[in-house]
Amino acid sequence: MKSEELKTFIINILAEKPRFFDGVCAQDIKKLLLDNYNISVSEKTIIKAMMEIIEEGINKFGGDGYVCGDNSTLTWSDEHGNANSKMRGLHKYWWFNI
């Protein structure tokens, strides 16, 4: 599945199940998609699609991310930016609803 197809699929999920991707990283999303929708996709593609969704939401709605079906906002964080992170030279992206 290409990034654009995945993006459309995830946006549809966010309309039906707004908190489906709340508090998850790319690895979690990969497992959720496989377990619930039988879709196998790389973490790189997931990150690309999710970041495009967040960017689209910021451009469309303003604010900090993509507005979901329950009016919560899906946004992201980068664990590498946290002071207590033990990760070096690697970014771990997280998505959550606010």
C-alpha positions as CSV (number, residue, x, y, z in Angstrom):
1,M,0.0,0.0,0.0
2,K,1.4,3.4,-1.0
3,S,1.5,6.4,1.4
4,E,-1.4,8.2,-0.3
5,E,-3.7,5.2,-0.1
6,L,-2.7,4.6,3.5
7,K,-3.4,8.3,4.3
8,T,-6.9,8.1,2.9
9,F,-7.5,4.8,4.8
10,I,-6.4,6.3,8.1
11,I,-8.4,9.5,7.6
12,N,-11.5,7.3,7.1
13,I,-10.6,5.4,10.4
14,L,-10.3,8.7,12.2
15,A,-13.8,9.7,11.1
16,E,-15.3,6.4,12.5
17,K,-12.9,5.7,15.4
18,P,-11.3,9.0,16.4
19,R,-9.2,7.6,19.2
20,F,-8.0,4.5,17.3
21,F,-4.5,6.0,17.0
22,D,-4.3,7.6,20.5
23,G,-1.0,7.0,22.3
24,V,0.7,4.9,19.6
25,C,4.0,4.8,17.8
26,A,4.6,3.6,14.2
27,Q,5.2,0.0,15.4
28,D,1.9,0.1,17.3
29,I,0.1,1.4,14.2
30,K,1.6,-1.3,12.1
31,K,0.3,-4.0,14.4
32,L,-3.2,-2.3,14.7
33,L,-3.6,-2.2,10.9
34,L,-2.5,-5.8,10.5
35,D,-4.6,-7.1,13.4
36,N,-7.8,-5.1,12.6
37,Y,-7.7,-4.6,8.9
38,N,-5.2,-7.2,7.6
39,I,-3.0,-4.5,6.1
40,S,0.7,-4.9,6.1
41,V,2.7,-1.7,5.6
42,S,6.2,-0.5,6.5
43,E,6.8,1.8,9.5
44,K,8.4,4.3,7.1
45,T,5.2,4.5,5.1
46,I,3.2,4.8,8.3
47,I,5.3,7.8,9.5
48,K,5.1,9.5,6.1
49,A,1.3,9.1,5.9
50,M,0.7,10.1,9.5
51,M,2.8,13.2,9.2
52,E,1.0,14.2,6.0
53,I,-2.3,13.8,7.8
54,I,-1.1,16.0,10.7
55,E,0.2,18.6,8.2
56,E,-3.1,18.5,6.3
57,G,-5.0,19.0,9.5
58,I,-2.9,22.0,10.5
59,N,-3.4,23.6,7.1
60,K,-7.1,22.8,7.0
61,F,-8.2,23.4,10.6
62,G,-5.3,25.4,12.1
63,G,-4.2,24.3,15.5
64,D,-1.9,21.5,16.3
65,G,-3.0,18.6,14.1
66,Y,-5.8,16.7,12.4
67,V,-9.4,17.2,13.8
68,C,-11.0,13.8,14.3
69,G,-14.6,12.6,14.2
70,D,-15.1,13.4,17.9
71,N,-13.5,16.9,17.6
72,S,-10.4,15.8,19.3
73,T,-7.1,16.7,17.6
74,L,-4.6,14.0,16.5
75,T,-1.1,15.4,16.9
76,W,2.4,14.0,17.3
77,S,5.5,14.0,19.4
78,D,9.1,13.0,18.8
79,E,10.6,11.0,21.7
80,H,14.1,12.0,20.6
81,G,13.2,15.6,21.6
82,N,12.5,14.5,25.2
83,A,15.2,15.3,27.7
84,N,14.9,11.9,29.4
85,S,15.1,9.9,26.1
86,K,17.8,7.3,25.9
87,M,17.5,7.2,22.1
88,R,20.5,8.6,20.2
89,G,20.3,9.5,16.6
90,L,17.0,7.8,16.1
91,H,13.5,9.3,16.3
92,K,10.5,7.5,17.7
93,Y,7.3,9.3,16.7
94,W,4.1,9.1,18.8
95,W,0.6,10.1,17.9
96,F,-2.1,11.0,20.4
97,N,-5.4,12.8,20.7
98,I,-5.8,16.1,22.7
